[in-house]
Amino acid sequence: MSRRVYTERDIHMALDGELPADELPGYEAWLDANPDMKARSVRFEADRARLRQTFADALTEPVPERLERLVIGEPVGSSAGGGTWRMAAAAVLLLSLGVSAGYLAGIAGRHGEPAEEVLAGEAIAAHTIFAAEKRHAVEVGGDDREHLLGWLSNRIGLTLVAPDLADDGFELVGGRLLPAGNNRAALLLYEDAEGNRISVFVMAEKAGTAKGTYKLASDGPSAIYWLDEGYACAIVGNLPQERLSKVAGSAYRQLLAGAGKV
Amino acid sequence: MEQRKAAILAELPRLRRYSRALLRDPDAADDLVQDCLERALRRLDNWQTDEKPRRWLFTIMHNLFIDQTRRTRRRAEVVTLTLDDSEAVSAPAEQHESIATREIMDALQEIRPDRRAAILLVGLEGFSYAEAATLLGVPAGTLMSRVSRGREELRGLLDDFSRRRVVKVVER
């Protein structure tokens, strides 16, 4: 039997099955002679059991269909055919997560910030300025919806629809055209019965793919944003996160469908 | 090709488990799996057939996770993306979580990402030290110290949580 000196590192090796079989008797004897180390070993093993227990469900629960479909369904290397699962993904995503994005071409050169940060920042700034305006918040009112959407679609180079957010209690107030770097963005403003306002900020943007939640100040409005396939949008508001996420998901689905991106 | 896809499908439950343990939020976790699958499918031709699909996929996902944590950290320097947000978002799920489950999940989030990955790959996913080291692209010695420090940290955090719980009970 080997006469080597054992250390705390061996506790981990033994636990992980990395200790050679011929060293195990020596290790066991060392544990018996060192109650502290033995207690530690028992504890690490218990923590590992808790860890496994905690995440055990993930192995048995059904895998979301969107993931399976992605593997089976889509042609390899195709990014153009990705609309279906993107749609499904849009319904559930909430938190910051991103594929490495490029830089917003329309707003390029601004301290080299990632595109989605610039997008979300612009959207929050626009919301802060215009949502506060009682009488001059919009250039064209929601009562002239057809003109509003035709005009904005032409200016930003995307087919823009005004999402119907009545289920979430929001009605279209109207919209306006905004500069966004070298590009143009459309802002649609919505209001609920309590006077809460949210903005839908849309622009054409080629840089990258990203999605997430962005906030400039802890008590300020949040932007939930998507950057995908040349379509960039952010939904901004000062609502409880859960409500904003729900409205944003609904708005995004309708925007994509309206733009023929599905 | 179909065989390869079948091999990938078979790994989905494990990828989801690992991702969830890394990120905590189940939706964000599935999004990470999705990004991983996209990248894997794009690189299907580069996949060496003698390489186990599990290790190949976990390597891809780990690299995406690291990119993501870098981005989040950089964002955290300019922006207050508060913890409250993620808590608010995952609140409904939490109601079903037992205290023990929640404490493990919370503790993991407080452990440095490189150590978190190490203890999860070895302790949860059962990779050998050699496999985990290759997967993470670090020497075996580095992996071992990440495992032992990570577990030490986890133990300390769980102890803190249970002490806090005791204090709360006493206060009432």
Boltz contact constraints between the chains, C-beta under 6 A:
constraints:
  - contact:
      token1: [A, 12]
      token2: [B, 147]
      max_distance: 6.0
  - contact:
      token1: [A, 12]
      token2: [B, 148]
      max_distance: 6.0
  - contact:
      token1: [A, 16]
      token2: [B, 122]
      max_distance: 6.0
  - contact:
      token1: [A, 18]
      token2: [B, 129]
      max_distance: 6.0
  - contact:
      token1: [A, 44]
      token2: [B, 151]
      max_distance: 6.0
  - contact:
      token1: [A, 47]
      token2: [B, 154]
      max_distance: 6.0
  - contact:
      token1: [A, 48]
      token2: [B, 123]
      max_distance: 6.0
  - contact:
      token1: [A, 50]
      token2: [B, 104]
      max_distance: 6.0
  - contact:
      token1: [A, 51]
      token2: [B, 104]
      max_distance: 6.0
  - contact:
      token1: [A, 51]
      token2: [B, 123]
      max_distance: 6.0
  - contact:
      token1: [A, 51]
      token2: [B, 124]
      max_distance: 6.0
  - contact:
      token1: [A, 54]
      token2: [B, 101]
      max_distance: 6.0
  - contact:
      token1: [A, 54]
      token2: [B, 104]
      max_distance: 6.0
  - contact:
      token1: [A, 55]
      token2: [B, 17]
      max_distance: 6.0
  - contact:
      token1: [A, 55]
      token2: [B, 21]
      max_distance: 6.0
  - contact:
      token1: [A, 58]
      token2: [B, 16]
      max_distance: 6.0
  - contact:
      token1: [A, 58]
      token2: [B, 17]
      max_distance: 6.0
  - contact:
      token1: [A, 58]
      token2: [B, 20]
      max_distance: 6.0
  - contact:
      token1: [A, 59]
      token2: [B, 13]
      max_distance: 6.0
  - contact:
      token1: [A, 59]
      token2: [B, 17]
      max_distance: 6.0
  - contact:
      token1: [A, 63]
      token2: [B, 12]
      max_distance: 6.0
  - contact:
      token1: [A, 64]
      token2: [B, 30]
      max_distance: 6.0
  - contact:
      token1: [A, 67]
      token2: [B, 12]
      max_distance: 6.0
  - contact:
      token1: [A, 70]
      token2: [B, 37]
      max_distance: 6.0
  - contact:
      token1: [A, 71]
      token2: [B, 5]
      max_distance: 6.0
  - contact:
      token1: [A, 71]
      token2: [B, 8]
      max_distance: 6.0
  - contact:
      token1: [A, 71]
      token2: [B, 9]
      max_distance: 6.0
  - contact:
      token1: [A, 71]
      token2: [B, 37]
      max_distance: 6.0
  - contact:
      token1: [A, 76]
      token2: [B, 41]
      max_distance: 6.0
  - contact:
      token1: [A, 76]
      token2: [B, 44]
      max_distance: 6.0
  - contact:
      token1: [A, 77]
      token2: [B, 42]
      max_distance: 6.0
  - contact:
      token1: [A, 92]
      token2: [B, 27]
      max_distance: 6.0
  - contact:
      token1: [A, 93]
      token2: [B, 31]
      max_distance: 6.0
  - contact:
      token1: [A, 94]
      token2: [B, 27]
      max_distance: 6.0
  - contact:
      token1: [A, 94]
      token2: [B, 89]
      max_distance: 6.0
  - contact:
      token1: [A, 95]
      token2: [B, 25]
      max_distance: 6.0
  - contact:
      token1: [A, 95]
      token2: [B, 28]
      max_distance: 6.0
  - contact:
      token1: [A, 97]
      token2: [B, 28]
      max_distance: 6.0
  - contact:
      token1: [A, 97]
      token2: [B, 31]
      max_distance: 6.0
  - contact:
      token1: [A, 99]
      token2: [B, 35]
      max_distance: 6.0
  - contact:
      token1: [A, 100]
      token2: [B, 67]
      max_distance: 6.0
  - contact:
      token1: [A, 215]
      token2: [B, 81]
      max_distance: 6.0
  - contact:
      token1: [A, 218]
      token2: [B, 80]
      max_distance: 6.0
  - contact:
      token1: [A, 218]
      token2: [B, 82]
      max_distance: 6.0
  - contact:
      token1: [A, 241]
      token2: [B, 85]
      max_distance: 6.0
  - contact:
      token1: [A, 241]
      token2: [B, 88]
      max_distance: 6.0
  - contact:
      token1: [A, 241]
      token2: [B, 89]
      max_distance: 6.0
